[in-house]
């Protein structure tokens, strides 16, 4: 029977509530200040504007989820994308809600503090240690600065911490169906972490490693039935492997669904991808004939012309009779690869077997059109100069081990034309497959020499107008990935006279029909481009090396007021950063001593405590290693903020290690009290250090030149000030 009154009893951790409120206050207060572009907001803001306008872009630094979250905050604030992100310090207009742009990163940064509190409890340490860990995160100036602006690190740290907390909550929970919700949340958080930045992969692999060890122990537990083991293993595989992959693909589905308009990064993608976007190349390709036929007018784009595309090109200029190194050439018309749209990119497909016809009639499409198929032999005629694409046993200008490719000119010097090319469609579905616009990647094999038309990628000298060299390379020498050519623009030729044909080539192609590319094809291409296409790294004033992060030898000036000394810097809390490194070294030393003594048969601590010690090492030390060591191996421009995810693991480690020493290594009450006093002194020093650097964290109050100079604790720090 229902009993009245109905009573609900709950427990509230007031300490958790307190640290949560303090975290929200430190991250969200005065969030709109400064009302100007701060450091990398100039970079991420461009992508937010493109999101608002639904314009496609590609960011080689990471997957799209982080940009999607930033764009969501901008959308909720009513941002329309109309702002020029051209310089750091540019003032935001009054119509733009700066608070909404920065809200979601700041909220995630604030939630990291209570997450660390809960994660410490799941590692089976006391509430006092949890308070200490959350205090270290709460009072870290660098984490506050990175959270308060439109940047991605706070999102990455939040999802990583949420993934580990959820998994440990699942692992520590009693056997019930509800516990698998935590496992599912852990898998989703891993997918989100990887979806924000690829560095999240390392934390994800660490979590999967920890889960694998736990699963292996579960399999060896004879007290658990075979059915239960199978069910639990399947659930872990689904939640930690299948779900993250599906969600990772889903982030790209959302990204590609929202961004359906042509943009500045189209040229990084294949013609098929570009044609699927509204505007841009699709305006040209939507009405093109699908099958390439004899008489077709085409532009041929190299499949390896990355990051910028280039098209097979010729012009009224010949190779020099002799090159600078003394080698001779054919002195025939240059054939190059040109990285811009140009009328000289057009070529006409000619049937070499129709020699009985009048020459002009061979360059128009018949009725019905006769498609070109795999294995057919063709000739390629340059549309504007009527020269045949030719190759012969003459060394290429910049790649002497390859053959020269030219537009044939009959100089009557006993150099016969060799202008026959066999169409090879390597990824064909049938032997008689036709050559299709955009969809087919073809190899053009020189009939006389079996060389394959290839972009060498080398720039020609001034006589070649710095265009890219095209060569013929023997098939057994060439890499298959460098041989492909794709018909991008295509129309059926109708003009028989050269003058009429030139006018036809200058006219735009028509627009009628729409062709689509599947999501999976777009996803795989975009994923490949993000992993392989890299912009050239350049030196930056505030770039640094990983070892400089550990020793706090570097900082980053994020913002400087145009007329006063008000400024914001990414500088860590010197005390908490020092404690973090000391804790790391202490744990390693203590672990080495434990291992040696246990090997000799001495057990200084119970097995349960040893298991807890190993667990905290796997999570905290392992987390620091996987988020720090990879940067030592990277050849890219690095900044101090790359260290922040690794640092958070050390903030977790410090109180846990302190509690371990206090509880299990110190037997005398006097020593324990002394350790507690030292811990409180360190914690007060952390707070004082935080308070000292607050003017550089929040940009207010403005400090004098002498005060700023006093904050320069390291000579290598770049703190700016105006003398008055």
Helices and strands as residue ranges (DSSP letters): H 14-28, H 41-52, H 65-76, H 98-122, H 127-138, H 141-147, H 153-172, H 179-196, H 200-219, H 226-237, I 238-242, H 243-258, G 266-268, H 271-275, H 282-285, E 296-302, E 311-318, E 333-338, G 343-345, E 346-350, G 359-363, E 377-382, E 389-395, E 403-407, E 421-424, E 441-446, E 451-459, G 462-464, E 468-474, G 480-482, E 485-492, H 498-506, H 519-532, H 546-550, E 556-560, E 567-570, H 574-599, H 607-616, I 617-621, H 622-633, G 640-643, H 644-660, I 661-665, H 669-692, H 694-698, H 705-710
